[in-house]
Amino acid sequence: MLFALGIRHVGETVAKKLAQHFKSLDNLQAASIEEIASVQDIGIRIAESIHQYLHNTDNIAELNKLKSYGLQFHIEEKEVVRAGNSLEGKTFLISGVFADYSREQLTELIESHGGKMLSSISSKLNFLVAGDKMGPSKLVKAQKLNIPIISDQELLAMINKE
């Protein structure tokens, strides 16, 4: 739900990390900029953007209206079922469109085999899973950092080596 609010710099992966860390929108709203920035892969610029959004009176009114309509702004813990360990200790970023899988399905697959998702390209990234229509800037940055660029099929092959 956090991703759908349209907060600047908050994509799906960042929203998921924040939701997993804070567990509810109320907890996130009560957090300081420093507390938000302390979440893995969340920088100060993202933290400031989130904090500013969640303390804007117009946005607070909108969020309260959504709550009054019955929207839930908290997550219930669900245990990640481990299917294997073939991706243990490896980090991934998914970009682009895939013919056979959604990004959510690929994310679940990676996490269920011990891999972790990152929200941006950095030296901490082990693999960029690239699909069609991936932005050229991500490709260039990954190449500059010598990050292996793999397809969804290559990801499946990594998992199936188990």
C-alpha positions as CSV (number, residue, x, y, z in Angstrom):
1,M,0.0,0.0,0.0
2,L,2.9,2.4,0.8
3,F,4.1,2.2,-2.8
4,A,0.7,3.2,-4.1
5,L,0.8,6.5,-2.2
6,G,3.3,8.0,-4.8
7,I,5.9,9.2,-2.3
8,R,8.9,10.5,-4.2
9,H,11.8,8.1,-4.3
10,V,9.6,5.2,-2.9
11,G,9.3,2.4,-5.3
12,E,8.0,-1.1,-4.7
13,T,11.2,-2.5,-3.2
14,V,11.7,0.5,-0.8
15,A,8.1,0.3,0.2
16,K,8.4,-3.4,1.0
17,K,11.6,-2.8,3.1
18,L,9.9,0.0,5.0
19,A,6.7,-2.1,5.6
20,Q,8.8,-5.0,6.8
21,H,10.8,-2.8,9.2
22,F,8.0,-0.6,10.6
23,K,5.1,-3.0,10.3
24,S,2.5,-0.1,10.1
25,L,2.1,3.3,8.7
26,D,1.6,4.7,12.2
27,N,5.0,3.4,13.2
28,L,6.6,4.9,10.1
29,Q,4.9,8.2,10.6
30,A,6.2,8.3,14.2
31,A,9.8,7.6,13.1
32,S,12.4,10.3,12.8
33,I,14.3,10.9,9.6
34,E,17.3,9.1,11.1
35,E,15.3,6.1,12.1
36,I,13.9,5.8,8.6
37,A,17.4,6.2,7.1
38,S,18.7,3.4,9.4
39,V,16.6,0.8,7.4
40,Q,18.8,-1.2,5.0
41,D,19.1,0.5,1.6
42,I,17.2,3.6,2.7
43,G,19.3,6.8,2.3
44,I,18.8,10.2,3.8
45,R,17.1,11.6,0.7
46,I,14.5,8.9,0.7
47,A,14.0,9.2,4.4
48,E,13.5,13.0,4.2
49,S,11.0,12.5,1.3
50,I,9.0,10.0,3.3
51,H,9.1,12.1,6.5
52,Q,8.0,15.2,4.6
53,Y,5.1,13.3,2.9
54,L,3.9,11.8,6.1
55,H,3.9,15.1,8.0
56,N,2.1,17.1,5.3
57,T,-1.3,18.1,6.6
58,D,-3.0,17.4,3.2
59,N,-1.5,14.0,3.0
60,I,-2.4,13.2,6.7
61,A,-6.0,14.1,5.9
62,E,-6.0,11.9,2.8
63,L,-4.5,9.0,4.8
64,N,-7.1,9.4,7.5
65,K,-9.8,9.3,4.8
66,L,-8.4,6.1,3.4
67,K,-8.3,4.6,6.9
68,S,-12.0,5.6,7.4
69,Y,-12.8,3.7,4.2
70,G,-11.4,0.6,5.8
71,L,-7.9,0.4,4.2
72,Q,-5.4,-1.4,6.5
73,F,-2.0,0.3,6.8
74,H,-0.2,-2.5,8.6
75,I,1.2,-5.8,7.6
76,E,0.6,-9.2,9.2
77,E,3.7,-11.3,9.5
78,K,3.9,-14.1,7.1
79,E,6.7,-16.6,7.3
80,V,8.8,-16.9,4.1
81,V,8.8,-20.5,3.1
82,R,12.3,-21.5,2.2
83,A,12.4,-23.6,-0.9
84,G,16.2,-23.8,-0.9
85,N,19.5,-22.0,-0.2
86,S,20.9,-21.7,-3.7
87,L,20.8,-17.9,-3.6
88,E,22.0,-17.5,0.0
89,G,24.1,-14.4,0.5
90,K,23.4,-13.0,-3.0
91,T,21.7,-9.8,-3.7
92,F,19.4,-9.0,-6.7
93,L,17.6,-6.1,-8.4
94,I,14.9,-6.8,-10.9
95,S,14.3,-4.4,-13.8
96,G,12.2,-4.5,-16.9
97,V,9.3,-6.7,-18.1
98,F,9.4,-10.5,-18.3
99,A,7.3,-12.8,-20.6
100,D,6.8,-15.6,-18.1
101,Y,6.9,-14.0,-14.7
102,S,5.9,-10.9,-12.9
103,R,8.4,-9.0,-10.8
104,E,6.6,-10.1,-7.7
105,Q,6.9,-13.7,-8.7
106,L,10.6,-13.3,-9.3
107,T,11.1,-11.5,-6.0
108,E,9.3,-14.3,-4.2
109,L,11.4,-16.9,-6.0
110,I,14.6,-15.1,-5.1
111,E,13.7,-14.7,-1.4
112,S,12.4,-18.2,-1.0
113,H,15.8,-19.5,-2.1
114,G,17.8,-17.3,0.3
115,G,18.5,-14.2,-1.9
116,K,17.9,-10.6,-0.9
117,M,16.4,-7.8,-2.9
118,L,18.0,-4.4,-3.2
119,S,16.3,-1.2,-4.3
120,S,19.0,0.3,-6.4
121,I,22.2,-0.5,-8.3
122,S,25.3,-0.2,-6.1
123,S,28.5,-2.1,-5.3
124,K,26.4,-4.2,-2.9
125,L,24.4,-5.7,-5.8
126,N,25.5,-9.2,-7.1
127,F,23.0,-9.6,-10.0
128,L,20.8,-7.4,-12.1
129,V,17.9,-9.5,-13.5
130,A,17.1,-7.7,-16.7
131,G,13.9,-8.0,-18.7
132,D,12.5,-6.2,-21.8
133,K,12.1,-2.4,-21.6
134,M,14.7,-2.0,-18.8
135,G,15.9,1.6,-18.4
136,P,19.2,2.3,-20.1
137,S,20.6,4.1,-17.1
138,K,20.4,1.0,-14.9
139,L,22.1,-1.0,-17.6
140,V,25.0,1.5,-17.9
141,K,25.4,1.8,-14.2
142,A,25.5,-2.0,-13.8
143,Q,28.1,-2.3,-16.5
144,K,30.3,0.4,-14.9
145,L,30.2,-1.5,-11.7
146,N,30.8,-4.9,-13.4
147,I,27.6,-6.3,-12.0
148,P,26.5,-9.5,-13.9
149,I,23.3,-8.9,-15.9
150,I,21.2,-12.0,-16.1
151,S,17.9,-13.0,-17.6
152,D,15.0,-14.6,-15.7
153,Q,16.0,-17.9,-17.3
154,E,19.5,-17.6,-16.0
155,L,18.1,-16.9,-12.6
156,L,16.1,-20.1,-12.8
157,A,19.2,-22.0,-13.8
158,M,21.0,-20.7,-10.7
159,I,18.1,-21.9,-8.5
160,N,17.9,-25.3,-10.2
161,K,21.6,-26.1,-9.6
162,E,20.5,-26.9,-6.0
